[in-house]
Amino acid sequence: MLDQLPGLVWFSLMLVLFFFWAYGIGSFVLDLKNKILPGIIEYRRGRRAEKAKQEREEEREEREKQLY
């Protein structure tokens, strides 16, 4: 029984390390799905909206210049 103890301890430690490794990967995937990707999408929407607003402003200024 004593000769099997180091192997049992090693296996137990590897099992614990694997659990934390798998938990870390799962947490990273969920963070990507729930935080990072929606943040990137929202950022890009905001940039598009800002660009469209700027283009409308430029067109309005151009029309005002043509009126005078």
mmCIF file of the N, C-alpha and C atoms, coordinates in Angstrom:
data_MODEL
# 
_entry.id   MODEL 
# 
loop_
_atom_site.group_PDB 
_atom_site.id 
_atom_site.type_symbol 
_atom_site.label_atom_id 
_atom_site.label_alt_id 
_atom_site.label_comp_id 
_atom_site.label_asym_id 
_atom_site.label_entity_id 
_atom_site.label_seq_id 
_atom_site.pdbx_PDB_ins_code 
_atom_site.Cartn_x 
_atom_site.Cartn_y 
_atom_site.Cartn_z 
_atom_site.occupancy 
_atom_site.B_iso_or_equiv 
_atom_site.pdbx_formal_charge 
_atom_site.auth_seq_id 
_atom_site.auth_comp_id 
_atom_site.auth_asym_id 
_atom_site.auth_atom_id 
_atom_site.pdbx_PDB_model_num 
ATOM 1   N N  . MET A 1 1  ? 0.825   -1.195 0.000   1.00 0.00 ? 1  MET A N  1 
ATOM 2   C CA . MET A 1 1  ? 0.000   0.000  0.000   1.00 0.00 ? 1  MET A CA 1 
ATOM 3   C C  . MET A 1 1  ? 0.869   1.260  0.000   1.00 0.00 ? 1  MET A C  1 
ATOM 4   N N  . LEU A 1 2  ? 1.959   1.250  0.780   1.00 0.00 ? 2  LEU A N  1 
ATOM 5   C CA . LEU A 1 2  ? 2.835   2.421  0.848   1.00 0.00 ? 2  LEU A CA 1 
ATOM 6   C C  . LEU A 1 2  ? 3.540   2.701  -0.470  1.00 0.00 ? 2  LEU A C  1 
ATOM 7   N N  . ASP A 1 3  ? 3.778   1.640  -1.248  1.00 0.00 ? 3  ASP A N  1 
ATOM 8   C CA . ASP A 1 3  ? 4.453   1.850  -2.524  1.00 0.00 ? 3  ASP A CA 1 
ATOM 9   C C  . ASP A 1 3  ? 3.522   2.491  -3.559  1.00 0.00 ? 3  ASP A C  1 
ATOM 10  N N  . GLN A 1 4  ? 2.212   2.450  -3.354  1.00 0.00 ? 4  GLN A N  1 
ATOM 11  C CA . GLN A 1 4  ? 1.260   3.067  -4.272  1.00 0.00 ? 4  GLN A CA 1 
ATOM 12  C C  . GLN A 1 4  ? 0.944   4.514  -3.894  1.00 0.00 ? 4  GLN A C  1 
ATOM 13  N N  . LEU A 1 5  ? 1.336   4.936  -2.708  1.00 0.00 ? 5  LEU A N  1 
ATOM 14  C CA . LEU A 1 5  ? 1.001   6.271  -2.209  1.00 0.00 ? 5  LEU A CA 1 
ATOM 15  C C  . LEU A 1 5  ? 1.539   7.395  -3.093  1.00 0.00 ? 5  LEU A C  1 
ATOM 16  N N  . PRO A 1 6  ? 2.814   7.375  -3.517  1.00 0.00 ? 6  PRO A N  1 
ATOM 17  C CA . PRO A 1 6  ? 3.285   8.488  -4.372  1.00 0.00 ? 6  PRO A CA 1 
ATOM 18  C C  . PRO A 1 6  ? 2.506   8.596  -5.686  1.00 0.00 ? 6  PRO A C  1 
ATOM 19  N N  . GLY A 1 7  ? 2.173   7.486  -6.271  1.00 0.00 ? 7  GLY A N  1 
ATOM 20  C CA . GLY A 1 7  ? 1.391   7.516  -7.510  1.00 0.00 ? 7  GLY A CA 1 
ATOM 21  C C  . GLY A 1 7  ? -0.007  8.054  -7.275  1.00 0.00 ? 7  GLY A C  1 
ATOM 22  N N  . LEU A 1 8  ? -0.608  7.675  -6.165  1.00 0.00 ? 8  LEU A N  1 
ATOM 23  C CA . LEU A 1 8  ? -1.944  8.157  -5.832  1.00 0.00 ? 8  LEU A CA 1 
ATOM 24  C C  . LEU A 1 8  ? -1.929  9.663  -5.561  1.00 0.00 ? 8  LEU A C  1 
ATOM 25  N N  . VAL A 1 9  ? -0.912  10.137 -4.862  1.00 0.00 ? 9  VAL A N  1 
ATOM 26  C CA . VAL A 1 9  ? -0.779  11.568 -4.583  1.00 0.00 ? 9  VAL A CA 1 
ATOM 27  C C  . VAL A 1 9  ? -0.565  12.329 -5.892  1.00 0.00 ? 9  VAL A C  1 
ATOM 28  N N  . TRP A 1 10 ? 0.314   11.809 -6.749  1.00 0.00 ? 10 TRP A N  1 
ATOM 29  C CA . TRP A 1 10 ? 0.578   12.454 -8.035  1.00 0.00 ? 10 TRP A CA 1 
ATOM 30  C C  . TRP A 1 10 ? -0.690  12.520 -8.876  1.00 0.00 ? 10 TRP A C  1 
ATOM 31  N N  . PHE A 1 11 ? -1.418  11.417 -8.959  1.00 0.00 ? 11 PHE A N  1 
ATOM 32  C CA . PHE A 1 11 ? -2.665  11.376 -9.731  1.00 0.00 ? 11 PHE A CA 1 
ATOM 33  C C  . PHE A 1 11 ? -3.687  12.364 -9.162  1.00 0.00 ? 11 PHE A C  1 
ATOM 34  N N  . SER A 1 12 ? -3.804  12.431 -7.847  1.00 0.00 ? 12 SER A N  1 
ATOM 35  C CA . SER A 1 12 ? -4.746  13.359 -7.212  1.00 0.00 ? 12 SER A CA 1 
ATOM 36  C C  . SER A 1 12 ? -4.383  14.802 -7.516  1.00 0.00 ? 12 SER A C  1 
ATOM 37  N N  . LEU A 1 13 ? -3.101  15.136 -7.440  1.00 0.00 ? 13 LEU A N  1 
ATOM 38  C CA . LEU A 1 13 ? -2.671  16.498 -7.742  1.00 0.00 ? 13 LEU A CA 1 
ATOM 39  C C  . LEU A 1 13 ? -2.910  16.848 -9.208  1.00 0.00 ? 13 LEU A C  1 
ATOM 40  N N  . MET A 1 14 ? -2.656  15.914 -10.103 1.00 0.00 ? 14 MET A N  1 
ATOM 41  C CA . MET A 1 14 ? -2.900  16.167 -11.518 1.00 0.00 ? 14 MET A CA 1 
ATOM 42  C C  . MET A 1 14 ? -4.397  16.362 -11.790 1.00 0.00 ? 14 MET A C  1 
ATOM 43  N N  . LEU A 1 15 ? -5.232  15.621 -11.088 1.00 0.00 ? 15 LEU A N  1 
ATOM 44  C CA . LEU A 1 15 ? -6.677  15.772 -11.232 1.00 0.00 ? 15 LEU A CA 1 
ATOM 45  C C  . LEU A 1 15 ? -7.123  17.158 -10.770 1.00 0.00 ? 15 LEU A C  1 
ATOM 46  N N  . VAL A 1 16 ? -6.584  17.633 -9.660  1.00 0.00 ? 16 VAL A N  1 
ATOM 47  C CA . VAL A 1 16 ? -6.914  18.969 -9.158  1.00 0.00 ? 16 VAL A CA 1 
ATOM 48  C C  . VAL A 1 16 ? -6.432  20.037 -10.139 1.00 0.00 ? 16 VAL A C  1 
ATOM 49  N N  . LEU A 1 17 ? -5.206  19.896 -10.644 1.00 0.00 ? 17 LEU A N  1 
ATOM 50  C CA . LEU A 1 17 ? -4.683  20.860 -11.611 1.00 0.00 ? 17 LEU A CA 1 
ATOM 51  C C  . LEU A 1 17 ? -5.510  20.859 -12.894 1.00 0.00 ? 17 LEU A C  1 
ATOM 52  N N  . PHE A 1 18 ? -5.932  19.679 -13.341 1.00 0.00 ? 18 PHE A N  1 
ATOM 53  C CA . PHE A 1 18 ? -6.759  19.602 -14.542 1.00 0.00 ? 18 PHE A CA 1 
ATOM 54  C C  . PHE A 1 18 ? -8.086  20.308 -14.327 1.00 0.00 ? 18 PHE A C  1 
ATOM 55  N N  . PHE A 1 19 ? -8.675  20.167 -13.136 1.00 0.00 ? 19 PHE A N  1 
ATOM 56  C CA . PHE A 1 19 ? -9.936  20.834 -12.843 1.00 0.00 ? 19 PHE A CA 1 
ATOM 57  C C  . PHE A 1 19 ? -9.781  22.353 -12.982 1.00 0.00 ? 19 PHE A C  1 
ATOM 58  N N  . PHE A 1 20 ? -8.736  22.923 -12.379 1.00 0.00 ? 20 PHE A N  1 
ATOM 59  C CA . PHE A 1 20 ? -8.544  24.366 -12.460 1.00 0.00 ? 20 PHE A CA 1 
ATOM 60  C C  . PHE A 1 20 ? -8.200  24.812 -13.875 1.00 0.00 ? 20 PHE A C  1 
ATOM 61  N N  . TRP A 1 21 ? -7.465  23.987 -14.613 1.00 0.00 ? 21 TRP A N  1 
ATOM 62  C CA . TRP A 1 21 ? -7.141  24.301 -16.000 1.00 0.00 ? 21 TRP A CA 1 
ATOM 63  C C  . TRP A 1 21 ? -8.417  24.338 -16.833 1.00 0.00 ? 21 TRP A C  1 
ATOM 64  N N  . ALA A 1 22 ? -9.270  23.322 -16.698 1.00 0.00 ? 22 ALA A N  1 
ATOM 65  C CA . ALA A 1 22 ? -10.526 23.267 -17.451 1.00 0.00 ? 22 ALA A CA 1 
ATOM 66  C C  . ALA A 1 22 ? -11.456 24.407 -17.024 1.00 0.00 ? 22 ALA A C  1 
ATOM 67  N N  . TYR A 1 23 ? -11.505 24.710 -15.737 1.00 0.00 ? 23 TYR A N  1 
ATOM 68  C CA . TYR A 1 23 ? -12.333 25.806 -15.244 1.00 0.00 ? 23 TYR A CA 1 
ATOM 69  C C  . TYR A 1 23 ? -11.861 27.139 -15.825 1.00 0.00 ? 23 TYR A C  1 
ATOM 70  N N  . GLY A 1 24 ? -10.562 27.342 -15.922 1.00 0.00 ? 24 GLY A N  1 
ATOM 71  C CA . GLY A 1 24 ? -10.009 28.564 -16.494 1.00 0.00 ? 24 GLY A CA 1 
ATOM 72  C C  . GLY A 1 24 ? -10.366 28.715 -17.957 1.00 0.00 ? 24 GLY A C  1 
ATOM 73  N N  . ILE A 1 25 ? -10.259 27.641 -18.706 1.00 0.00 ? 25 ILE A N  1 
ATOM 74  C CA . ILE A 1 25 ? -10.623 27.695 -20.125 1.00 0.00 ? 25 ILE A CA 1 
ATOM 75  C C  . ILE A 1 25 ? -12.108 27.984 -20.277 1.00 0.00 ? 25 ILE A C  1 
ATOM 76  N N  . GLY A 1 26 ? -12.936 27.325 -19.481 1.00 0.00 ? 26 GLY A N  1 
ATOM 77  C CA . GLY A 1 26 ? -14.378 27.576 -19.540 1.00 0.00 ? 26 GLY A CA 1 
ATOM 78  C C  . GLY A 1 26 ? -14.724 29.007 -19.178 1.00 0.00 ? 26 GLY A C  1 
ATOM 79  N N  . SER A 1 27 ? -14.084 29.544 -18.172 1.00 0.00 ? 27 SER A N  1 
ATOM 80  C CA . SER A 1 27 ? -14.330 30.934 -17.776 1.00 0.00 ? 27 SER A CA 1 
ATOM 81  C C  . SER A 1 27 ? -13.909 31.893 -18.882 1.00 0.00 ? 27 SER A C  1 
ATOM 82  N N  . PHE A 1 28 ? -12.780 31.612 -19.515 1.00 0.00 ? 28 PHE A N  1 
ATOM 83  C CA . PHE A 1 28 ? -12.312 32.461 -20.605 1.00 0.00 ? 28 PHE A CA 1 
ATOM 84  C C  . PHE A 1 28 ? -13.302 32.451 -21.764 1.00 0.00 ? 28 PHE A C  1 
ATOM 85  N N  . VAL A 1 29 ? -13.801 31.282 -22.125 1.00 0.00 ? 29 VAL A N  1 
ATOM 86  C CA . VAL A 1 29 ? -14.773 31.179 -23.224 1.00 0.00 ? 29 VAL A CA 1 
ATOM 87  C C  . VAL A 1 29 ? -16.045 31.941 -22.879 1.00 0.00 ? 29 VAL A C  1 
ATOM 88  N N  . LEU A 1 30 ? -16.526 31.799 -21.657 1.00 0.00 ? 30 LEU A N  1 
ATOM 89  C CA . LEU A 1 30 ? -17.735 32.522 -21.261 1.00 0.00 ? 30 LEU A CA 1 
ATOM 90  C C  . LEU A 1 30 ? -17.503 34.031 -21.219 1.00 0.00 ? 30 LEU A C  1 
ATOM 91  N N  . ASP A 1 31 ? -16.322 34.463 -20.791 1.00 0.00 ? 31 ASP A N  1 
ATOM 92  C CA . ASP A 1 31 ? -16.006 35.885 -20.816 1.00 0.00 ? 31 ASP A CA 1 
ATOM 93  C C  . ASP A 1 31 ? -16.000 36.408 -22.246 1.00 0.00 ? 31 ASP A C  1 
ATOM 94  N N  . LEU A 1 32 ? -15.412 35.636 -23.154 1.00 0.00 ? 32 LEU A N  1 
ATOM 95  C CA . LEU A 1 32 ? -15.428 36.037 -24.561 1.00 0.00 ? 32 LEU A CA 1 
ATOM 96  C C  . LEU A 1 32 ? -16.856 36.203 -25.054 1.00 0.00 ? 32 LEU A C  1 
ATOM 97  N N  . LYS A 1 33 ? -17.681 35.205 -24.768 1.00 0.00 ? 33 LYS A N  1 
ATOM 98  C CA . LYS A 1 33 ? -19.053 35.205 -25.268 1.00 0.00 ? 33 LYS A CA 1 
ATOM 99  C C  . LYS A 1 33 ? -19.898 36.303 -24.641 1.00 0.00 ? 33 LYS A C  1 
ATOM 100 N N  . ASN A 1 34 ? -19.750 36.544 -23.354 1.00 0.00 ? 34 ASN A N  1 
ATOM 101 C CA . ASN A 1 34 ? -20.662 37.431 -22.645 1.00 0.00 ? 34 ASN A CA 1 
ATOM 102 C C  . ASN A 1 34 ? -20.145 38.848 -22.445 1.00 0.00 ? 34 ASN A C  1 
ATOM 103 N N  . LYS A 1 35 ? -18.847 39.078 -22.558 1.00 0.00 ? 35 LYS A N  1 
ATOM 104 C CA . LYS A 1 35 ? -18.307 40.411 -22.281 1.00 0.00 ? 35 LYS A CA 1 
ATOM 105 C C  . LYS A 1 35 ? -17.511 40.983 -23.439 1.00 0.00 ? 35 LYS A C  1 
ATOM 106 N N  . ILE A 1 36 ? -16.542 40.242 -23.912 1.00 0.00 ? 36 ILE A N  1 
ATOM 107 C CA . ILE A 1 36 ? -15.602 40.791 -24.881 1.00 0.00 ? 36 ILE A CA 1 
ATOM 108 C C  . ILE A 1 36 ? -16.254 40.972 -26.251 1.00 0.00 ? 36 ILE A C  1 
ATOM 109 N N  . LEU A 1 37 ? -16.889 39.926 -26.782 1.00 0.00 ? 37 LEU A N  1 
ATOM 110 C CA . LEU A 1 37 ? -17.519 40.055 -28.094 1.00 0.00 ? 37 LEU A CA 1 
ATOM 111 C C  . LEU A 1 37 ? -18.641 41.088 -28.110 1.00 0.00 ? 37 LEU A C  1 
ATOM 112 N N  . PRO A 1 38 ? -19.553 41.107 -27.124 1.00 0.00 ? 38 PRO A N  1 
ATOM 113 C CA . PRO A 1 38 ? -20.564 42.176 -27.134 1.00 0.00 ? 38 PRO A CA 1 
ATOM 114 C C  . PRO A 1 38 ? -19.941 43.573 -27.023 1.00 0.00 ? 38 PRO A C  1 
ATOM 115 N N  . GLY A 1 39 ? -18.848 43.700 -26.288 1.00 0.00 ? 39 GLY A N  1 
ATOM 116 C CA . GLY A 1 39 ? -18.168 44.988 -26.186 1.00 0.00 ? 39 GLY A CA 1 
ATOM 117 C C  . GLY A 1 39 ? -17.590 45.427 -27.521 1.00 0.00 ? 39 GLY A C  1 
ATOM 118 N N  . ILE A 1 40 ? -16.990 44.502 -28.239 1.00 0.00 ? 40 ILE A N  1 
ATOM 119 C CA . ILE A 1 40 ? -16.435 44.822 -29.562 1.00 0.00 ? 40 ILE A CA 1 
ATOM 120 C C  . ILE A 1 40 ? -17.557 45.210 -30.518 1.00 0.00 ? 40 ILE A C  1 
ATOM 121 N N  . ILE A 1 41 ? -18.651 44.463 -30.488 1.00 0.00 ? 41 ILE A N  1 
ATOM 122 C CA . ILE A 1 41 ? -19.787 44.764 -31.373 1.00 0.00 ? 41 ILE A CA 1 
ATOM 123 C C  . ILE A 1 41 ? -20.348 46.143 -31.054 1.00 0.00 ? 41 ILE A C  1 
ATOM 124 N N  . GLU A 1 42 ? -20.516 46.449 -29.787 1.00 0.00 ? 42 GLU A N  1 
ATOM 125 C CA . GLU A 1 42 ? -21.050 47.760 -29.383 1.00 0.00 ? 42 GLU A CA 1 
ATOM 126 C C  . GLU A 1 42 ? -20.090 48.882 -29.783 1.00 0.00 ? 42 GLU A C  1 
ATOM 127 N N  . TYR A 1 43 ? -18.803 48.654 -29.644 1.00 0.00 ? 43 TYR A N  1 
ATOM 128 C CA . TYR A 1 43 ? -17.812 49.649 -30.038 1.00 0.00 ? 43 TYR A CA 1 
ATOM 129 C C  . TYR A 1 43 ? -17.909 49.938 -31.535 1.00 0.00 ? 43 TYR A C  1 
ATOM 130 N N  . ARG A 1 44 ? -18.021 48.875 -32.333 1.00 0.00 ? 44 ARG A N  1 
ATOM 131 C CA . ARG A 1 44 ? -18.111 49.060 -33.782 1.00 0.00 ? 44 ARG A CA 1 
ATOM 132 C C  . ARG A 1 44 ? -19.397 49.768 -34.169 1.00 0.00 ? 44 ARG A C  1 
ATOM 133 N N  . ARG A 1 45 ? -20.510 49.448 -33.482 1.00 0.00 ? 45 ARG A N  1 
ATOM 134 C CA . ARG A 1 45 ? -21.768 50.157 -33.752 1.00 0.00 ? 45 ARG A CA 1 
ATOM 135 C C  . ARG A 1 45 ? -21.633 51.646 -33.447 1.00 0.00 ? 45 ARG A C  1 
ATOM 136 N N  . GLY A 1 46 ? -20.989 51.931 -32.332 1.00 0.00 ? 46 GLY A N  1 
ATOM 137 C CA . GLY A 1 46 ? -20.789 53.330 -31.955 1.00 0.00 ? 46 GLY A CA 1 
ATOM 138 C C  . GLY A 1 46 ? -19.929 54.069 -32.962 1.00 0.00 ? 46 GLY A C  1 
ATOM 139 N N  . ARG A 1 47 ? -18.886 53.408 -33.441 1.00 0.00 ? 47 ARG A N  1 
ATOM 140 C CA . ARG A 1 47 ? -18.025 54.037 -34.458 1.00 0.00 ? 47 ARG A CA 1 
ATOM 141 C C  . ARG A 1 47 ? -18.796 54.300 -35.744 1.00 0.00 ? 47 ARG A C  1 
ATOM 142 N N  . ARG A 1 48 ? -19.622 53.333 -36.168 1.00 0.00 ? 48 ARG A N  1 
ATOM 143 C CA . ARG A 1 48 ? -20.431 53.531 -37.374 1.00 0.00 ? 48 ARG A CA 1 
ATOM 144 C C  . ARG A 1 48 ? -21.418 54.680 -37.190 1.00 0.00 ? 48 ARG A C  1 
ATOM 145 N N  . ALA A 1 49 ? -22.057 54.731 -36.032 1.00 0.00 ? 49 ALA A N  1 
ATOM 146 C CA . ALA A 1 49 ? -23.026 55.791 -35.767 1.00 0.00 ? 49 ALA A CA 1 
ATOM 147 C C  . ALA A 1 49 ? -22.331 57.152 -35.749 1.00 0.00 ? 49 ALA A C  1 
ATOM 148 N N  . GLU A 1 50 ? -21.161 57.203 -35.138 1.00 0.00 ? 50 GLU A N  1 
ATOM 149 C CA . GLU A 1 50 ? -20.403 58.462 -35.099 1.00 0.00 ? 50 GLU A CA 1 
ATOM 150 C C  . GLU A 1 50 ? -19.994 58.897 -36.500 1.00 0.00 ? 50 GLU A C  1 
ATOM 151 N N  . LYS A 1 51 ? -19.594 57.940 -37.327 1.00 0.00 ? 51 LYS A N  1 
ATOM 152 C CA . LYS A 1 51 ? -19.192 58.255 -38.702 1.00 0.00 ? 51 LYS A CA 1 
ATOM 153 C C  . LYS A 1 51 ? -20.388 58.755 -39.501 1.00 0.00 ? 51 LYS A C  1 
ATOM 154 N N  . ALA A 1 52 ? -21.538 58.110 -39.338 1.00 0.00 ? 52 ALA A N  1 
ATOM 155 C CA . ALA A 1 52 ? -22.742 58.545 -40.043 1.00 0.00 ? 52 ALA A CA 1 
ATOM 156 C C  . ALA A 1 52 ? -23.156 59.941 -39.580 1.00 0.00 ? 52 ALA A C  1 
ATOM 157 N N  . LYS A 1 53 ? -23.057 60.202 -38.305 1.00 0.00 ? 53 LYS A N  1 
ATOM 158 C CA . LYS A 1 53 ? -23.400 61.523 -37.764 1.00 0.00 ? 53 LYS A CA 1 
ATOM 159 C C  . LYS A 1 53 ? -22.467 62.586 -38.336 1.00 0.00 ? 53 LYS A C  1 
ATOM 160 N N  . GLN A 1 54 ? -21.190 62.259 -38.412 1.00 0.00 ? 54 GLN A N  1 
ATOM 161 C CA . GLN A 1 54 ? -20.214 63.197 -38.955 1.00 0.00 ? 54 GLN A CA 1 
ATOM 162 C C  . GLN A 1 54 ? -20.501 63.467 -40.435 1.00 0.00 ? 54 GLN A C  1 
ATOM 163 N N  . GLU A 1 55 ? -20.852 62.430 -41.205 1.00 0.00 ? 55 GLU A N  1 
ATOM 164 C CA . GLU A 1 55 ? -21.171 62.612 -42.620 1.00 0.00 ? 55 GLU A CA 1 
ATOM 165 C C  . GLU A 1 55 ? -22.407 63.484 -42.791 1.00 0.00 ? 55 GLU A C  1 
ATOM 166 N N  . ARG A 1 56 ? -23.438 63.270 -41.949 1.00 0.00 ? 56 ARG A N  1 
ATOM 167 C CA . ARG A 1 56 ? -24.637 64.114 -42.026 1.00 0.00 ? 56 ARG A CA 1 
ATOM 168 C C  . ARG A 1 56 ? -24.302 65.570 -41.707 1.00 0.00 ? 56 ARG A C  1 
ATOM 169 N N  . GLU A 1 57 ? -23.439 65.756 -40.716 1.00 0.00 ? 57 GLU A N  1 
ATOM 170 C CA . GLU A 1 57 ? -23.026 67.115 -40.334 1.00 0.00 ? 57 GLU A CA 1 
ATOM 171 C C  . GLU A 1 57 ? -22.277 67.791 -41.476 1.00 0.00 ? 57 GLU A C  1 
ATOM 172 N N  . GLU A 1 58 ? -21.386 67.049 -42.125 1.00 0.00 ? 58 GLU A N  1 
ATOM 173 C CA . GLU A 1 58 ? -20.636 67.605 -43.262 1.00 0.00 ? 58 GLU A CA 1 
ATOM 174 C C  . GLU A 1 58 ? -21.569 67.960 -44.412 1.00 0.00 ? 58 GLU A C  1 
ATOM 175 N N  . GLU A 1 59 ? -22.544 67.096 -44.692 1.00 0.00 ? 59 GLU A N  1 
ATOM 176 C CA . GLU A 1 59 ? -23.511 67.382 -45.758 1.00 0.00 ? 59 GLU A CA 1 
ATOM 177 C C  . GLU A 1 59 ? -24.325 68.631 -45.424 1.00 0.00 ? 59 GLU A C  1 
ATOM 178 N N  . ARG A 1 60 ? -24.740 68.775 -44.163 1.00 0.00 ? 60 ARG A N  1 
ATOM 179 C CA . ARG A 1 60 ? -25.512 69.937 -43.758 1.00 0.00 ? 60 ARG A CA 1 
ATOM 180 C C  . ARG A 1 60 ? -24.682 71.215 -43.915 1.00 0.00 ? 60 ARG A C  1 
ATOM 181 N N  . GLU A 1 61 ? -23.415 71.148 -43.502 1.00 0.00 ? 61 GLU A N  1 
ATOM 182 C CA . GLU A 1 61 ? -22.540 72.309 -43.650 1.00 0.00 ? 61 GLU A CA 1 
ATOM 183 C C  . GLU A 1 61 ? -22.323 72.652 -45.114 1.00 0.00 ? 61 GLU A C  1 
ATOM 184 N N  . GLU A 1 62 ? -22.197 71.640 -45.954 1.00 0.00 ? 62 GLU A N  1 
ATOM 185 C CA . GLU A 1 62 ? -22.008 71.880 -47.388 1.00 0.00 ? 62 GLU A CA 1 
ATOM 186 C C  . GLU A 1 62 ? -23.252 72.553 -47.981 1.00 0.00 ? 62 GLU A C  1 
ATOM 187 N N  . ARG A 1 63 ? -24.440 72.092 -47.582 1.00 0.00 ? 63 ARG A N  1 
ATOM 188 C CA . ARG A 1 63 ? -25.674 72.727 -48.066 1.00 0.00 ? 63 ARG A CA 1 
ATOM 189 C C  . ARG A 1 63 ? -25.766 74.170 -47.588 1.00 0.00 ? 63 ARG A C  1 
ATOM 190 N N  . GLU A 1 64 ? -25.360 74.417 -46.348 1.00 0.00 ? 64 GLU A N  1 
ATOM 191 C CA . GLU A 1 64 ? -25.391 75.793 -45.830 1.00 0.00 ? 64 GLU A CA 1 
ATOM 192 C C  . GLU A 1 64 ? -24.447 76.686 -46.613 1.00 0.00 ? 64 GLU A C  1 
ATOM 193 N N  . LYS A 1 65 ? -23.259 76.166 -46.964 1.00 0.00 ? 65 LYS A N  1 
ATOM 194 C CA . LYS A 1 65 ? -22.308 76.962 -47.757 1.00 0.00 ? 65 LYS A CA 1 
ATOM 195 C C  . LYS A 1 65 ? -22.867 77.269 -49.144 1.00 0.00 ? 65 LYS A C  1 
ATOM 196 N N  . GLN A 1 66 ? -23.590 76.315 -49.719 1.00 0.00 ? 66 GLN A N  1 
ATOM 197 C CA . GLN A 1 66 ? -24.149 76.530 -51.049 1.00 0.00 ? 66 GLN A CA 1 
ATOM 198 C C  . GLN A 1 66 ? -25.272 77.564 -51.023 1.00 0.00 ? 66 GLN A C  1 
ATOM 199 N N  . LEU A 1 67 ? -25.974 77.661 -49.898 1.00 0.00 ? 67 LEU A N  1 
ATOM 200 C CA . LEU A 1 67 ? -27.069 78.627 -49.794 1.00 0.00 ? 67 LEU A CA 1 
ATOM 201 C C  . LEU A 1 67 ? -26.553 80.055 -49.727 1.00 0.00 ? 67 LEU A C  1 
ATOM 202 N N  . TYR A 1 68 ? -25.350 80.260 -49.211 1.00 0.00 ? 68 TYR A N  1 
ATOM 203 C CA . TYR A 1 68 ? -24.825 81.625 -49.073 1.00 0.00 ? 68 TYR A CA 1 
ATOM 204 C C  . TYR A 1 68 ? -23.931 82.013 -50.196 1.00 0.00 ? 68 TYR A C  1 
# 
